[in-house]
Amino acid sequence: MAVRKSASRKWVTVPMALTLFILPGTALRAQPANPDPLFSSDELLNITLTAPFRQIDRERDKEAKYAGTLGYTDSKGAPVVLDIKLQVRGNHRLDRKICRYSQLWVNIRTGQAAGTLFENQDKIKLVVQCQNHDRYAEYIAKEQQAYLMFQQLSELSLGTRLLNATYVDSDDPDSRRTHLAFLVEHQDRLAQRFGMEKVDLERVKVTNLEPEQSSLVALFMFLIGNTDFSLTLGASGEECCHNAKLLVDSSGTYHPIPYDFDASGFVDASYAAEPKPSLGIRNNRQRLFRGYCAHQAALAGAIGRLQEAHDSLLSIIGDTTYLGTGAAERSADYLGAFYEIIGDPDSRQDRIISHCRG
């Protein structure tokens, strides 16, 4: 399915013109390097990926690397073709019963990418539309909207680029499909831009987390109805953290960066796993605050940031370029319910403050 196009885009340009917002009590950091060319525009990018996709989707081997190419047309109208290697990634979406098409890492030769749109990129996450049905294109659009929303809330956020991706099987060039997709900035590159380092630990202490960023992440996860994350522990023995990455600054403080929002109530994907029974919620649309009591002092600043960003977030989810009107309206209703909670003192106490984790 070719993605729908629009003569005018209503989305705001998020990561490029974002001004530095300092929450109360946050230490001022050095101004980060500008976003890389790939993530310096919200314009839809048309790319063609050529690789043995039937083999990739059949084997789903995370250790294997598959040679291929990535092609696009640059701003001057010239064709650019880069050599790449693809790797399968993911856990839940790796199941063939859930996703027909594998989620991918795109590994780019950095030397070859110099001077192109992909300059400074080495390894990039590709979020793939996992089934052919139109509603799966809407899942892609909504998940990228979640990234865009968090970009409005925090400078420490992963850049994204929406794609019209054509996949050509190198073993059968007549076999191709075109789907909506998006690329996600690698956390290593984000760390480099901010002069930080990535964290390779299985778990961290809550007291080592930066309170303002951590509160903002927890409140954002409450906004989108996402309980499938941890800011202190990796999943099943993996490095910390589950659906969040940690960057450490020169003072040794850890800053969480959230990612992977397809299990959220906001995206509302039909294939998403149900919440853990221990959480006491019936489905992913039901919100549950999972922030830490140790960060309560920073919570007011995070709530203020969300209130200030209301119009910007509404603008993002109100875009219908790649979503049906009904889906956009459901998103607006879901967002509205969140703002009713944080706008009422009793609801804030009952739904957020009293649910903090010790």
Buried (B, 14 or more C-beta within 10 A) or exposed (E): EEBBEEEEBEBBBBBBEBEEBEBEEBEEBEEBEEBBBBBBBBEBBBBBBBBBBEBBBEBBEEEEEBEBBBBBBEEEEEEBEBEBBBBBBBBBBBEEEBBBBBBBBBBBBEEBBEEBBBEBBBBBBBBBBBBEEEEBBBBBBBBBBBBBBBBBBBBBBBBBBBBBBBBBBBEEEEEBBBBBBBBBBBBBBBBBBBBBBBBEBEEBEBEBBBBBBBBBBBBBBBBBBBBBBBBBBBBEEEBBBBBBBBBBBEEEBBBBBBBBBBBBBBBBBEBBEEBEEEEEBEEBBEBBBBBBEBBBEBBBBBBEBBEEBBEBBBBBBBBBBBBBEEBBBBBBEBBEEBBEBBEEEEEBEEBBBEBBEE
